[in-house]
Amino acid sequence: MPPAPPKLLPTSEGPRLIVYHQTFHDSAGNYHSLLPLLTNHTGITHIIVAAIHLNGGPGNITLNDHKPDDKRYNQLWGEVKWLQGSGVKVLGMLGGAAQGSYERLGGSEDNFEAYYKPLQSIISTHKLDGIDLDVEEKVGIQTITRLIARLRADFGADFLITMAPVATALIPDPNIPAHLRPPRPLLASGPTPNPLHPTLPHLSGFSYPELECSIYGKEIAWYNTQFYCGWGDAGSTQWYDAIIAAGWTPSKVVLGVVTNPGNGAGHVPVSKLRDTCARLREKYKNVGGGFGGVMGWEYFNSGDHEEDMVHVTSLDLNNETVQAGWVAALGRILRVEEAPRVRTQNPLLGVTPEQIRQMVTKLPEARASWPPETIEKLVVLGFSTQEAVAALNATEGNVELAAGFLFEQYPQ
């Protein structure tokens, strides 16, 4: 008989354990069920259903490539109710790599209403617990704050509003000296002065520190921060530490990872990721509400990789699917009442902007999705490696388009 599973924290307490669910079916049309996350005692706390797109023409809204009420999604919406009945919060994701949803929410009030109403309807119809705003297009901060204000007014105080920035969006640009930075108001999420603006290059077109410092910062439950595809590194605590030292509170910063090497560059084997998570949980257990947790992109192939399968099997979790095994392997670190004991350094708090700049310049280089020779074609034009990676990520690796993006966004 296998050993009894350890006691888990209530889903409303402790570090979060989140997976995105976008690839709903395999090539034969079989649905990738979420229910093993419940039946296998994984510790899952949140599911984010992706991705909702606002397409051209008001009312032309899709979940990936089909209408949200398409019969192919019947099992998905049925399982959402089961998950919610078990205490798991289910959110929808708006936007992502397919651009245009947020641009369409800009402009006049009439235009906003025309595109917002169908989104409001999906949230209401399927009783979603929240919405994840994944902004991977250049829009003004006013577009985002208007959307946040309307979501809060329509769905109340308990409705979860999260965002999905890349890690560089939360990290100060070390090349800009302190005397050239704008005034540094307090972050809504933390007690320290904000040395973050302007940040390293990213995709969203507005300043996340500015958003967090505004009255809308308190409306954002947490940030599903992408530490992969050249935007950051989850193989150690260093990138996360730099963000927290810069003024963000740990409970609002979730460590985002890819669950499989096929989902993007920067995959961290689950054995190493478990160590990173254990250290972050211990390091920040008494700081700012504790470590924010982990999110994985995405569920359908999580753990379906030889190195991860070997490690998960060694843990004797008694999981019936590789996906549930990957989630449970992290759950035994993040979600158990008795956290694993690890030796770690004290958190970096109260550091100066100069110390933060030094931290950023010493961060380990994140593994990018593009070959070094492709990145170098942009670096020789006078841009930094990080700017080059940002442009390539924004243009799906097209060097010519990336060069145009750089000269527009980061003029020399």
Secondary structure, DSSP 8 states (H G I E B T S, - for coil): -------B--TTSSSEEEEEE---B-TTS-B--STHHHHTT----EEEEEEEEE-SSTT-EEETTB-TT-GGGHHHHHHHHHHHHTT-EEEEEEESSS--HHHHT-SSHHHHHHHHHHHHHHHHHTT-SEEEEE--S---HHHHHHHHHHHHHHH-TTSEEEE--BGGGGSB-TTS-GGGS----B-TT-SSB---SSBS--SSSS-HHHHHHSTTGGG--EEEEE--TTS---SSSHHHHHHHHTT--GGGEEEEEESSGGG-S----HHHHHHHHHHHHHHTTTSTTS--EEEEE-STTTT-SHHHHHHHHHTT---SSHHHHHHHHHHHHHTBSS-----------S--HHHHHHHHHTS-----SS-HHHHHHHHTTT--HHHHHHHHHHTTT-HHHHHHHHHHHS--
